[in-house]
Amino acid sequence: MSEKQLAGLAAAVTVVAWASSFVVIRSAGEVFSPGAMAFARIFVACLALLPLALRHRLPLPRGRALGFVLGYGALWFGAYAVLIAWAERHLDAGTAALLVNIAPILVTVVAGFVFRDGFPRPVIIGMLVAFTGVVIIAFGSEGSGAVDSLGVVLGLATAMLYAAAVLLQKVALRTVDSVTTTWLGCVAGLVATTPFAPQAVGELSRASGSAIAGLVYLGLVPTALGFITWGYALARTDAGRMASTTLAVPALAVLMSWATLGETPTLLGLLGGTLCLLGVAISRRTQAPKLASFGKSPKLANFGTK
């Protein structure tokens, strides 16, 4: 399997893992407060990643690279984890996922200029198709009476944190491997959520086995595994293409919440989900250098492509 195929597989694992997190957070939110949930899931992720970090024995980043890793970790593993858990007290899982996944649009625009990733035609077309799907999901969502303005604001705030964290991580991955960035990011997030530790201990002592299992799942799969595969894929492709891939998350989250929580999607929701998946497939295609066959300059032939 080529490196490109491995990166695609890693991206797919990330999308499925992150989609499932919206459903589990929604369910666990009935038992755990946002801060306690964030601290507990990051604590589990840190423990899970510790053997992997020790096995690699890679040197810790220094200087600016360390600052980027810690900044991304505090934003994504810390602040984002708290806000998304809070948002899902006011939003169903599908709506939360589609609001958060406004972030890929922000990432692609900023990365196109700052990282000079450009704006490849397949990425732009795929993003427009997928975002159309997201809008259709929004209009087609029946909701469950648990959607309010505070939830929308929190969902948009998590999207901003998501976008900022991805951009910081992309810079860090230029010199730091995905295992180290994920491990140190988790540590930074754990430190950021430490004020919620006493609350987490108290709530865990009163929680059922199934609720605790949900927290363990959040730490192991969407956080530890999901961020390792995300970092691996992000290091091997441009930020805009990777961000557009995550537009499939709302579609999968809607289907998962339908199957497990009974949050039934409408026909428009299903149509929107199909468009999200189609848009991701388009965005991951490589634009062929058509002008090369006519004897044009290779530089000109590849202009605007990756």
N, C-alpha and C positions, 0 to 999 in steps of 0.2 A: 504494500500500500504506500503510495507516494505521500510526501509531506503535505501536499495540498489536500489530499483525501483525508489524511489524519486530522488536519485542521478543520475540515468540514464536519467530520464525525464528532470532534470535540465541541464544535459549535452546536451541533444537534443535541448532544448530551446536556449542554448548558441550558438550551431552550426548554427542554422537557423538565429538567430539574427546577428551573426558576418558575415555570408555569405551575408546577405542583406546589411551590411554596405559597402562592397566593391562597390556595385552597386550605392548606394546613394552617396558615396564619389565621385565616377566617375562622376556622374551627377552634383552634387553641385560644383565640381571643376571647372566647366565652369563659375561660378559666384564668388566663394570665393577663396581667396588665402589660401595656406596651414596653415599658422599660425593663420589667422582669423578663419578658419573653426575649427581648433583644440580648440581654446579658447572658441568659441561659444558653441560647443557641450559639452565641459566639464562644462561650466557654467550652461547649461540646466540640465545636469546630477546632479550637486551639488544641484540645487534647487529641483529636483525631489526626491533626496535621503534625503534631510533635514528632512522632517516629519517622515520618517522611522527611521532615526538616533535618533531624539528626542523622539520618542515613545519607543524605546528600552532602552534609558537612560543607556547604558552600560558604564562602566569606560573606559577611554581612556588608550591605552597601554603606557607603559613607557620603558625607557632604550632601549635595543637592539631591542625589539619587535616594538617599535615606529619607530626606524631607518629602520627596514626592510619594514614596511608599507609605510613610506614616500619614501623610495628608489624605491620600486616597483611602487608607484603612479607616481613619477617623470618620471620614465622610460616608463611606459605603457600609462598612461593618458596624459603625457606631450610630451616627445620626440617621442614616437611611433606615436601618433596622428598627429603630424606635418609631420613626414617623410612619413607616408602612404598616406596622402593627397598630398604631393609633388610627390611621386612615381606614383600616379594614374593620374598625368598630362602627364606621359610618357608611361603608360602601360594601357592596357584594364583591366577591372575588374577581369576577369578570370585569366589572367597572373599574376596580382598583388597578387591575393589570393594564387596561387600555389607557388610563390616565398616566400611569408611570411610564408607559412606552411611547409617550410623546418625546421622551429623552433622545431616542435615536435621531430624530429630526435635528435636535440641537447639536448632537455630537457630529453628525455628518456635515452640517454647515460650518461649524467651528474647525473641525479637522480638515476640511477642504481648503481652508485658508491658512490656518496655523501650521499644520503638519504637511501642507502641500500635497495632501492625498488626492487633490483634484476632485472632479465631479464626473466620474465615468458614467456613460449613458446607461448601462444596465443597472447601476446602483440608483440613479435618479428615477428611472422608470419603475424599477422594483419598489422603491420607497413610496412613490406616488400610488402605485397599485395597493401596496400593503396599508398605507395610511388611509386610503379610501375604505379599505376593509375595516379599519379601526373605527372610522366615523360611522360606518353602517352598523357596527356592533353597538356603538353608543346610542344611536337612534332606535335600534331594534331591541335594546335591553328592556325587559319587563321590570327588573328590579324586584326588591322584596320589601319595600318600605323602609329600607335601611340606608338610603342615599340622601345626604343632605349637603348643604353648602360647605360646612366645615370639612366634610370628607373630601369634597372636590378640591378645596384649597390644600389640604394635606397631601392629596394625591399628586397635585401639580408641584408641590414643594419637594416631594420625593423624586419626581422627574428631574428637577433641577440638581438635586444632590447626585443622582445617578449620572447625569451628563458630566458634571464637574469631576466626579470620581473616575469615570472612564478616561477622560482627557489626561488627568494626572497619572493614571496607571499606564496609559500608552507611552508617556514620556519615560516612566520608570522602567518599563520593559525593554527599553533600548540598551540598558546596561545590567538589569537584574532579571533573573529567570522567574518563571511563573510560580514555581513552588515557594521561593523566597518571598516574592511579593505577596502571595496569598497568606503565608504564615505570618509575616510581619504585619500585614494588613489586619489580620485577625487579632493579633496582640494589641495593635493600636485601637481597634474597635473595642476590645475587652477593657482596656484602660479607660476609654471614653465612657463606657457603660457601667463602670464599677460602682458609681453612686446608687445604682439600682440593685446591687448584690444582696443587701439585707432583705429587700422586698421580694427578690427572686427566691431566696431560701425559705421565707415564710410561705409563699404561694406554692412552692414545690412540696412542702410538707403536708399541705392540705389537698393537693391535686390527685386525681385518679391516675391509674397506670396508663390508660390510653392517652390522657393529656400529656403526661410526661414523655410517652413514646413519640408524640407529635413534636415535642421540642427536640428530642434526640434526632428525629428525622430531619428537622430543619437545620440542625448543626452539621449532620453528616452529609446529606445529599445536596440541597440547594446551596449551602455555604461552602463546606470543605470541597466536595467533589465538583460542584458547579463552578466555583471560582478557579479551581485548578484547570479545568478544561477551558474555561473562558480565557484565562491568561495565556494558555498554550495557543489557542486559536488567534487571540488578539495580537500576539507577538509575531504571527506569521501571515497577517493580512492587514489591510488598512482599517483604521478605526471606523470609518463610515460604513464599509461593507459589513463589518462585524455588528455594528449598531443596528443596521437595517435587518440583519438576521433575527434579532430579538423581537422584531415586530410580529413574529409568529407566536410569541408568548401569550398575548391576549386571547388569541383564537383557542389555543390549547387550554388556557385557564378557564375559559367559558365552558368548554366541553367537560373538563375535569370537575368543575363546580356543579355542572348539571348532573354528572354521574354520581357524585359523592354527597353533595349538599342539597340536591334538589332545587338548585337555582336554575330554573328552566329557561333556556334561550329561545328566542323567537326565530322564525324563518329568516328574518333579516340578519339576526345574529349569526346563524349558520352560514349565510351567504358571505357576510363580512369575514368570518373566520377562513373561509375558502380563499377569499381574495388576499388575506394576510399571508397564507402559505404560498400562494402563487407569486406574490410580490417578493417574498424571500428567495424563491427559486430563481426568479429573474435577476435579482440583485447579485447573486453569487455566480452568474455567468461572466465569462471573460470576453470582452469586446475584441473582435478580430481586427488586426491592422489591415483594413481593406486596401489602403492606398499603396501598400508595399508591392502588391502584384502588378502595379502599373509603373514600377521603377521609380517611385517617389522616395524621398529621403526617409530612412527608418525613423529618424526623430520626429518628422512630421507625421509619418504614418501612425505612430504610437501616441500622438498628442491626445491627452485627455483620457488615456486608458491606463490600466494597471496590469 
